[in-house]
Amino acid sequence: RSFALLHQPRLAIPPNELAAHPARSAATRRGRGGGGPVSSAMLSACLSSKQGAAVAEAVPGGASGAKPSLRVVPAERLFVSEPPPQWFGNGPNPGLGAAGWTNENWLKSRFHFNFAEYRGGPPKFGVLRVMNDDLVQPARGFGKHPHRDMEIITFVVDGQLTHKDSMGAEESLGRGSIQFMTAGRGVEHSEHNLQKDHHLRFIQSWVVPRAMGLPPNYGSMPGTAAAAQARKDKWAQLVGDVAAGGNAPVKINQDCNVFVTELSPGVAAPPLEILPGRQAYLLCVEGALSSPDGAALRMHDAAEVKGPTMLELAAGREGAMALVFEMALTSDGRRDI
């Protein structure tokens, strides 16, 4: 069967999502959604940006005294997809023991929301339509596939992601990098792990845009030493709303902000305020996290957060990395936790 036919289940999400699986990094383009290389000055500036979520400078609990309210989504609640390699133009799996392989199948993807063959979970959380945690083995990847009418954000956790698209963008990005595509009227791209001895892990998220039929666009922020320092033991804003301005290095066409922190062992992040009328989706990317109200998360766990509240997180003995997607409040929420 052809790649296009095998990919059909992934096109059958909502009708405006002409899409496949993940999306990734590539050369710089400027347009409605912004984009381009990011300087260390821009990274530092984005730390002070306050667009619906704010880093509290007061004692834990913040000026409002609001208590955190986390609804933990255990990793066991996520759907794990391991599609056959031929679906995406890959050769046969070599089996366990192959150089650099950490999983028997070429791909292991954890779906937070309904996607592709999975229909047994929540459809979305606010404007966050997709969050997939993908582990790709060496010399494997996703052949050329289409996307449409979606803001696609990819954060590289480990390894190196190589992207090539129909706009002429081509780029490889490593740990701590983030890239976006405004799929808009339609774009095709491919995503690969070209390394022959190391796996690739990335978090790919789709955010519903405020308008359909936008001009396609691409941009990225490389995971430089400055980027690593910006998120060390504090929150760094990665993504913001192009309509709101601000200093976030990546701008998308929706009221959605993305923050990241990488915490040293035992260190607590500054409180992140989720304002009234706002909500957030938290992902424990690495390590383990705890909050003052007793909530505990380990790698791959997530949490739903409804404002107003102060999001207070501390790392476990091995440190932690966390991503937060902050957006307008909705009634969305899982019913199985």
HELIX and SHEET records of a PDB file:
HELIX    1   1 PHE A    3  LEU A    6  1                                   4    
HELIX    2   2 GLN A    8  LEU A   11  1                                   4    
HELIX    3   3 SER A   40  CYS A   46  1                                   7    
HELIX    4   4 ALA A   75  ARG A   77  5                                   3    
HELIX    5   5 PRO A   85  PHE A   88  5                                   4    
HELIX    6   6 ALA A  225  ARG A  231  1                                   7    
HELIX    7   7 VAL A  242  ALA A  244  5                                   3    
SHEET    1   A 3 ALA A  53  VAL A  55  0                                        
SHEET    2   A 3 LEU A 272  ILE A 274 -1                                        
SHEET    3   A 3 THR A 309  LEU A 311 -1                                        
SHEET    1   B 4 LEU A  70  VAL A  73  0                                        
SHEET    2   B 4 ALA A 302  LYS A 306 -1                                        
SHEET    3   B 4 ARG A 278  SER A 290 -1                                        
SHEET    4   B 4 ALA A 296  ARG A 298 -1                                        
SHEET    1   C 7 LEU A  70  VAL A  73  0                                        
SHEET    2   C 7 ALA A 302  LYS A 306 -1                                        
SHEET    3   C 7 ARG A 278  SER A 290 -1                                        
SHEET    4   C 7 ALA A 314  ALA A 328 -1                                        
SHEET    5   C 7 CYS A 256  LEU A 263 -1                                        
SHEET    6   C 7 ALA A 236  ASP A 241 -1                                        
SHEET    7   C 7 VAL A 250  ILE A 252  1                                        
SHEET    1   D 7 PHE A  79  SER A  81  0                                        
SHEET    2   D 7 LEU A 107  PHE A 111 -1                                        
SHEET    3   D 7 LEU A 128  VAL A 136 -1                                        
SHEET    4   D 7 LEU A 200  VAL A 207 -1                                        
SHEET    5   D 7 GLU A 151  ASP A 158 -1                                        
SHEET    6   D 7 ILE A 178  THR A 182 -1                                        
SHEET    7   D 7 ASN A 217  MET A 221 -1                                        
SHEET    1   E 4 ARG A 140  HIS A 147  0                                        
SHEET    2   E 4 VAL A 187  ASN A 193 -1                                        
SHEET    3   E 4 LEU A 161  ASP A 165 -1                                        
SHEET    4   E 4 GLU A 170  LEU A 173 -1                                        
END                                                                             
